[in-house]
């Protein structure tokens, strides 16, 4: 049961990191034309940082799961 829950969490975190990456790239392109997509004061760099943190956290969790499987 907990393994299924962890896999769902990994997938959600990975999806969030890719969505943030897509938003950061799109926001940067739109800013070059003078438009903005996000109404709050997050720049594309901040979104990219959040995407990187989320992806790193997901990778660490996956590596921890692999390590636990190898130990068994």
N, C-alpha and C positions, 0 to 999 in steps of 0.2 A: 504494500500500500504506500509506504513512504517513498519507495523508489519511483513509483508512477508520479507522485506529487513532485518529487525533485525534478523529474524530466519535464513536467509541465512548467515548473519555475524556470528551468534553463531555457526552454523555448521562448517563454515570455520575455525574459531578460535579453535574449539574443535578438528577438524581434524589436524590442524597445531600442536597443543600441543601433540597429540598422535604420529604424525610423528616424532616430535623432541624427544619424549621419546623413540620411536623405534630406531632412529638413535643413541641416547646416549647409549642404551644397546648394540646395534650392534657394535658401535665403541669401547666400553669397552672390549667386547669379542675379537674383532679383535686385539686390542692392546695387549691383553694377549698372542697372538700368534706372535706378532711382526709386524703386518700389520696395515694399516690405511685405512679408507674409505674416510675421509674428508681431502682434501688437504690444507685447511686453518688451522690456528693454534687454532682451537676450540677443547678443550678437552671434554670428555664425561660429566664431571661435569658442564661445561658451557652450554652444550646442555640441560642437565637436568634442570638447572636453568631457561633457556628460556622456556622449556616445562611447568615448574611449574608456571611461571609468566603468560603464555598464558592461562593455565587452570584456574588459580585464577581469571584472568580478565574475562574469560567467565562465571565463576560461579557468580561473582559479577553482571554482566550484567543480567544474568538469574534471580537472586534474586531480582534485581531491577524491572524487568518485572513482576514477581510474586507479589511484593508489590503493584505495580500500578494496577494490575488486582484485587487485594483484596480491594483496596480503592474504586474502582468503584461500 
